[in-house]
Amino acid sequence: MTTKIDQLHAWITAQHAELPAFDHDTDLIESGLVTSLQFVQMVMEIERIHGDKLEPGVITIDKMRSLRAIDKAVFQTQSETV
């Protein structure tokens, strides 16, 4: 079964013709994997995967900096409230 974070990893991978290897702790911003324009698109993709709009306080650079941070701030929080 594909996890939500795996779906987001696949989306980031699809944004690049040639992609360096990255893992759940890679800084998406500093590494250049996600540009400022892609950041907005990534938030929209996270909302699609999540199945709901994100609260404004969740959309911060620190909470969106790595796949692990996104998983903790968005996807794990959802499973804890269900």
MDTraj code that builds the backbone (N, CA, C; nanometers):
import mdtraj as md
import numpy as np

residues = "MET THR THR LYS ILE ASP GLN LEU HIS ALA TRP ILE THR ALA GLN HIS ALA GLU LEU PRO ALA PHE ASP HIS ASP THR ASP LEU ILE GLU SER GLY LEU VAL THR SER LEU GLN PHE VAL GLN MET VAL MET GLU ILE GLU ARG ILE HIS GLY ASP LYS LEU GLU PRO GLY VAL ILE THR ILE ASP LYS MET ARG SER LEU ARG ALA ILE ASP LYS ALA VAL PHE GLN THR GLN SER GLU THR VAL".split()
xyz = np.array([
    [0.0838, -0.1183, 0.0000],
    [0.0000, 0.0000, 0.0000],
    [0.0885, 0.1250, 0.0000],
    [0.0548, 0.2201, -0.0842],
    [0.1298, 0.3441, -0.0934],
    [0.0829, 0.4401, 0.0153],
    [0.1783, 0.4921, 0.0909],
    [0.1438, 0.5881, 0.1955],
    [0.1283, 0.7276, 0.1359],
    [0.0715, 0.8158, 0.2125],
    [0.0549, 0.9547, 0.1663],
    [0.1901, 1.0198, 0.1417],
    [0.2862, 0.9907, 0.2272],
    [0.4190, 1.0507, 0.2090],
    [0.4870, 0.9929, 0.0849],
    [0.4607, 0.8661, 0.0531],
    [0.5123, 0.8071, -0.0706],
    [0.4508, 0.8744, -0.1927],
    [0.3231, 0.9080, -0.1848],
    [0.2567, 0.9790, -0.2945],
    [0.3209, 1.1156, -0.3160],
    [0.3531, 1.1853, -0.2064],
    [0.4168, 1.3163, -0.2184],
    [0.5585, 1.3011, -0.2723],
    [0.6305, 1.2001, -0.2299],
    [0.7651, 1.1728, -0.2820],
    [0.7575, 1.1522, -0.4332],
    [0.6598, 1.0769, -0.4797],
    [0.6420, 1.0520, -0.6231],
    [0.6098, 1.1819, -0.6976],
    [0.5297, 1.2696, -0.6368],
    [0.4969, 1.3972, -0.6999],
    [0.6230, 1.4826, -0.7167],
    [0.7049, 1.4904, -0.6118],
    [0.8291, 1.5685, -0.6195],
    [0.9201, 1.5100, -0.7267],
    [0.9315, 1.3791, -0.7305],
    [1.0142, 1.3129, -0.8307],
    [0.9667, 1.3472, -0.9711],
    [0.8368, 1.3523, -0.9920],
    [0.7796, 1.3808, -1.1246],
    [0.8054, 1.5244, -1.1702],
    [0.8446, 1.6126, -1.0799],
    [0.8694, 1.7518, -1.1152],
    [1.0064, 1.7729, -1.1798],
    [1.0885, 1.6682, -1.1834],
    [1.2266, 1.6812, -1.2297],
    [1.2582, 1.5805, -1.3397],
    [1.3267, 1.6304, -1.4439],
    [1.3721, 1.5405, -1.5507],
    [1.4840, 1.4511, -1.4980],
    [1.5772, 1.5107, -1.4255],
    [1.6850, 1.4367, -1.3610],
    [1.6822, 1.4747, -1.2138],
    [1.6689, 1.3754, -1.1310],
    [1.6500, 1.4005, -0.9887],
    [1.7589, 1.3345, -0.9063],
    [1.8236, 1.4136, -0.8206],
    [1.9185, 1.3496, -0.7292],
    [1.8419, 1.2670, -0.6255],
    [1.9081, 1.1686, -0.5704],
    [1.8443, 1.0867, -0.4676],
    [1.8110, 1.1747, -0.3475],
    [1.6956, 1.1506, -0.2890],
    [1.6599, 1.2222, -0.1669],
    [1.5765, 1.1319, -0.0791],
    [1.5778, 1.1625, 0.0503],
    [1.5039, 1.0803, 0.1447],
    [1.4090, 1.1680, 0.2264],
    [1.3505, 1.1121, 0.3285],
    [1.2490, 1.1838, 0.4060],
    [1.3055, 1.2983, 0.4886],
    [1.4379, 1.3036, 0.5055],
    [1.4993, 1.4106, 0.5840],
    [1.5658, 1.5178, 0.4978],
    [1.5682, 1.5004, 0.3673],
    [1.6293, 1.5988, 0.2778],
    [1.5528, 1.7300, 0.2847],
    [1.6260, 1.8395, 0.2976],
    [1.5647, 1.9725, 0.2985],
    [1.5201, 2.0042, 0.1561],
    [1.3897, 2.0070, 0.1355],
    [1.3335, 2.0261, 0.0009],
    [1.3628, 2.1644, -0.0554],
    [1.3729, 2.2638, 0.0318],
    [1.3955, 2.4013, -0.0120],
    [1.5439, 2.4242, -0.0412],
    [1.6285, 2.3955, 0.0587],
    [1.7727, 2.4185, 0.0446],
    [1.8342, 2.3368, -0.0684],
    [1.7831, 2.2160, -0.0898],
    [1.8369, 2.1288, -0.1946],
    [1.7929, 2.1716, -0.3340],
    [1.6916, 2.2577, -0.3419],
    [1.6394, 2.3006, -0.4714],
    [1.5385, 2.2038, -0.5308],
    [1.5023, 2.1003, -0.4545],
    [1.4018, 2.0060, -0.5044],
    [1.2671, 2.0723, -0.5242],
    [1.2377, 2.1748, -0.4428],
    [1.1114, 2.2487, -0.4523],
    [1.1443, 2.3970, -0.4614],
    [1.1083, 2.4589, -0.5735],
    [1.1276, 2.6025, -0.5920],
    [1.0120, 2.6782, -0.5268],
    [1.0183, 2.8100, -0.5271],
    [0.9104, 2.8886, -0.4661],
    [0.7771, 2.8646, -0.5365],
    [0.7765, 2.8547, -0.6676],
    [0.6529, 2.8256, -0.7410],
    [0.6061, 2.6830, -0.7106],
    [0.6977, 2.5896, -0.7092],
    [0.6616, 2.4513, -0.6786],
    [0.6130, 2.4360, -0.5346],
    [0.6588, 2.5241, -0.4453],
    [0.6137, 2.5175, -0.3065],
    [0.4621, 2.5340, -0.3010],
    [0.4099, 2.6314, -0.3740],
    [0.2652, 2.6533, -0.3786],
    [0.1959, 2.5314, -0.4383],
    [0.2505, 2.4782, -0.5460],
    [0.1943, 2.3589, -0.6086],
    [0.2015, 2.2396, -0.5138],
    [0.3104, 2.2307, -0.4371],
    [0.3256, 2.1209, -0.3424],
    [0.2195, 2.1286, -0.2327],
    [0.1915, 2.2494, -0.1851],
    [0.0872, 2.2649, -0.0832],
    [-0.0473, 2.2180, -0.1387],
    [-0.0764, 2.2514, -0.2641],
    [-0.2006, 2.2063, -0.3265],
    [-0.2027, 2.0542, -0.3393],
    [-0.0882, 1.9940, -0.3712],
    [-0.0799, 1.8485, -0.3819],
    [-0.0966, 1.7837, -0.2447],
    [-0.0386, 1.8429, -0.1417],
    [-0.0546, 1.7910, -0.0055],
    [-0.2028, 1.7939, 0.0326],
    [-0.2714, 1.9026, 0.0005],
    [-0.4149, 1.9113, 0.0303],
    [-0.4933, 1.8047, -0.0450],
    [-0.4546, 1.7781, -0.1695],
    [-0.5231, 1.6741, -0.2482],
    [-0.5026, 1.5370, -0.1832],
    [-0.3786, 1.5074, -0.1484],
    [-0.3474, 1.3793, -0.0853],
    [-0.4146, 1.3686, 0.0512],
    [-0.4111, 1.4767, 0.1253],
    [-0.4670, 1.4840, 0.2610],
    [-0.6197, 1.4726, 0.2593],
    [-0.6799, 1.5230, 0.1504],
    [-0.8248, 1.5174, 0.1373],
    [-0.8963, 1.6327, 0.2035],
    [-0.8214, 1.7381, 0.2373],
    [-0.8808, 1.8534, 0.3045],
    [-0.7850, 1.9716, 0.2923],
    [-0.8380, 2.0905, 0.3086],
    [-0.7546, 2.2109, 0.3093],
    [-0.6687, 2.2110, 0.4343],
    [-0.5497, 2.2677, 0.4236],
    [-0.4618, 2.2795, 0.5386],
    [-0.4939, 2.4063, 0.6158],
    [-0.4826, 2.3985, 0.7453],
    [-0.4992, 2.5172, 0.8289],
    [-0.3824, 2.6114, 0.8009],
    [-0.4058, 2.7439, 0.8008],
    [-0.2978, 2.8386, 0.7703],
    [-0.1720, 2.8197, 0.8564],
    [-0.1866, 2.7830, 0.9834],
    [-0.0707, 2.7648, 1.0705],
    [0.0161, 2.6460, 1.0336],
    [-0.0362, 2.5551, 0.9531],
    [0.0402, 2.4372, 0.9114],
    [0.1336, 2.4712, 0.7960],
    [0.0967, 2.5713, 0.7172],
    [0.1746, 2.6057, 0.5978],
    [0.2863, 2.7032, 0.6361],
    [0.3921, 2.6467, 0.6917],
    [0.5118, 2.7250, 0.7234],
    [0.6313, 2.6549, 0.6596],
    [0.7374, 2.7302, 0.6374],
    [0.8572, 2.6720, 0.5774],
    [0.9088, 2.5561, 0.6627],
    [0.9143, 2.5739, 0.7933],
    [0.9677, 2.4680, 0.8795],
    [0.8837, 2.3409, 0.8741],
    [0.7520, 2.3548, 0.8683],
    [0.6647, 2.2376, 0.8647],
    [0.6590, 2.1734, 0.7268],
    [0.7096, 2.2429, 0.6254],
    [0.7086, 2.1914, 0.4886],
    [0.8501, 2.1673, 0.4363],
    [0.9490, 2.1732, 0.5229],
    [1.0898, 2.1680, 0.4814],
    [1.1349, 2.0300, 0.4333],
    [1.0813, 1.9230, 0.4898],
    [1.1203, 1.7872, 0.4500],
    [0.9965, 1.6980, 0.4485],
    [1.0097, 1.5838, 0.3852],
    [0.8965, 1.4904, 0.3832],
    [0.8612, 1.4465, 0.5251],
    [0.9614, 1.4275, 0.6095],
    [0.9352, 1.3869, 0.7477],
    [0.8582, 1.4970, 0.8217],
    [0.8966, 1.6225, 0.8008],
    [0.8273, 1.7344, 0.8663],
    [0.6830, 1.7447, 0.8182],
    [0.6611, 1.7257, 0.6888],
    [0.5251, 1.7297, 0.6329],
    [0.4424, 1.6149, 0.6896],
    [0.5021, 1.4973, 0.6945],
    [0.4322, 1.3813, 0.7493],
    [0.3880, 1.4090, 0.8930],
    [0.4770, 1.4642, 0.9729],
    [0.4457, 1.4933, 1.1134],
    [0.3394, 1.6024, 1.1258],
    [0.3527, 1.7096, 1.0478],
    [0.2624, 1.8243, 1.0602],
    [0.1250, 1.8010, 0.9984],
    [0.1186, 1.7183, 0.8944],
    [-0.0074, 1.7025, 0.8212],
    [-0.0643, 1.5621, 0.8326],
    [0.0078, 1.4639, 0.7838],
    [-0.0476, 1.3300, 0.7693],
    [-0.0619, 1.2564, 0.9020],
    [0.0365, 1.2652, 0.9896],
    [0.0249, 1.1980, 1.1203],
    [-0.0784, 1.2663, 1.2078],
    [-0.0895, 1.3975, 1.1970],
    [-0.1885, 1.4717, 1.2757],
    [-0.3283, 1.4271, 1.2377],
    [-0.3528, 1.4023, 1.1082],
    [-0.4841, 1.3567, 1.0626],
    [-0.5179, 1.2214, 1.1229],
    [-0.4225, 1.1287, 1.1228],
    [-0.4514, 0.9955, 1.1742],
    [-0.4733, 0.9970, 1.3262],
    [-0.4130, 1.0927, 1.3961],
    [-0.4322, 1.1036, 1.5402],
    [-0.5708, 1.1562, 1.5763],
    [-0.6315, 1.2364, 1.4868],
    [-0.7618, 1.2956, 1.5168],
    [-0.8761, 1.2088, 1.4690],
    [-0.8478, 1.1044, 1.3906],
    [-0.9538, 1.0163, 1.3382],
    [-0.9866, 0.9088, 1.4382],
])
top = md.Topology()
chain = top.add_chain()
for i, resn in enumerate(residues, 1):
    res = top.add_residue(resn, chain, resSeq=i)
    for name in ("N", "CA", "C"):
        top.add_atom(name, md.element.get_by_symbol(name[0]), res)
traj = md.Trajectory(xyz[None], top)
